[in-house]
Amino acid sequence: MLFANAAKSRRALKALPVVLLPILASACASDNDIDLATYVEQTEPADVLYNQGLANLEAGRLKEATKKFDAVDRQHPYSEFARKSMVMSAFSEYRQGKYEEAINAGKRYVQLYPSTPDAAYAQYIVGLSYFRQIRDVTQDQKESRRAIEAMEEVVNRWPDSEYVEDAKAKIRFARDQLAGKEMQIGRYYLERREYLAAIKRFRYVVEQYPTTRQVEEALARLTEAYYAMGLTSEAQTAAAVLGHNYPDSQWYADSFKLLQSGGLEPRENAGSWISKAGALILGT
């Protein structure tokens, strides 16, 4: 009886794979059908996806808008809607504060479609994304430099663009940040009486950033540093250039008072580098 039961079990095990094969085959076919159906459902017309992206953008659903714009680019590459979606995706990423993603999308657009009307806007988004990351002057200013480069691209390549004026304003601000960083370092050296190192920084501001608001203080600090070193002619010249450009400035009043304490007054030396740089201040 025991052997009979064992024989029946062996016969059942041998039959089992035969029974399961059709089931497994059916399951695999069903899974493939589901995957294919899902793929077909996800592939929508380009205009539908694009308009859905716009609707989400208008409703403030920025994450969903980005997904729709990216879907257009992915499912309908190199189409007209894909081109439009690329720049809209850059804008959507920028609005979300995803600046690196916005920069990458904007750069990609300019690289692929440099001669289209939206190219200036894509480059402008790149500049804005760098601009929004500019830090306090006590920190590294690499974003200021990159914002300047990106916005100068807008100004130089698309001079008739509607974004040029704001790009120029952003450039002025970023340049002022770079000058401010130099001033911060210069003041650090000046406080420690490392006058040559301080003068190097202040001179750089006057020569490289003559139209920034930092120049006023830079000239006053040059007056102070040169006077402390006994280089009175340079100190007088710095004060004279300061007074010529900012006659009502408190920085000039302080510089004038400093020179007077030593029996001196502002007097320009035409052979000084400061006199030559003075012509660039405020575009004069």
Residue, then its C-alpha position, 0 to 999 in steps of 0.5 A: m500500500l505504501f509503495a502504491n501511494a509513493a508511485k501515485s505521488r511520483r506520477a503526480l509530480k511528473a504531471l505537475p510541470v505539464v499542468l503549470l506550463p500553460i498557466l505560466a505561459s498565460a501569465c507571461a502573455s498577460d504581463n506583456d499585454i499589460d506592459l504594452a497597454t501601459y506604454v500605449e496609454q502613456t504615449e500621448p499626442a505632443d500637443v496634448l502633453y504640451n497644453q497639459g503642461l501649460a495648464n499645470l504651469e498656469a495653475g501653479r502645479l510646477k512639478e506636474a508641468t515639468k513632467k508634461f514638458d519633459a514627456v513631450d521631449r522624450q516621446h516626440p523628440y525634435s518636434e516643434f512641440a518638443r522644442k517649445s517644451m524644452v524652454m518651458s521646462a527650463f522656466s518651470e525648473y527655474r520657478q521651482g528653484k531647481y537652478e541646476e536643472a534649469i541651467n542644463a535645460g536652457k543651455r541644451y536649448v541654446q545649443l540645439y536651437p541657437s537661431t530660434p526666437d526663444a533662444a534669447y529667453a533660454q539663455y536669459i533663464v540660464g543667467l537668472s538661475y545663476f543670479r538667484q544663487i549669488r551669495d553674500v560678499t563674505q562668501d565665494q562669488k563664483e555665481s556672480r561671475r557665471a551670471i555675468e558670463a550668461m547675461e553678457e551672452v544675452v546682451n551680445r548675441w541678442p542685442d535687440s531682445e526684450y531681456v537685454e535691459d534686465a540682463k544689463a541690470k543683473i550684470r551691474f549687480a553681479r559686478d558690484q558683488l565681485a567688487g564688494k568681495e575685493m573690498q572685503i578682503g582689502r579691508y581685512y588686510l588694511e586692518r592688519r596693516e598689510y598695506l601692500a596687500a590692501i592696496k592691491r585689492f583696492r586698486y583692482v576695484v578701481e581699475q576693473y570695476p570703475t562704475t560700481r558703487q564700491v569705487e567711492e570707498a576704494l579711493a578713500r581706502l587707497t588714500e588711507a593706505y598710501y598715507a599710512m605708508g608715507l606715499t603722500s603723493e599717491a594719497q593726495t591723488a586718490a583723494a583728489v580723484l575721489g573729490h572730483n567724482y564724489p564731492d559730497s561724499q562722506w568718504y571724501a570728507d574723511s579723506f580730506k580730513l586725514l590729509q589735513s591732519g598731516g598738513l596736506e590736501p588733495r592734489e592730483n598727480a597726472g603720472s599716477w595710475i590713479s589719475k589714469a583710472g579716474a577717467l573710467i569712474l562712472g564712465t567719465 
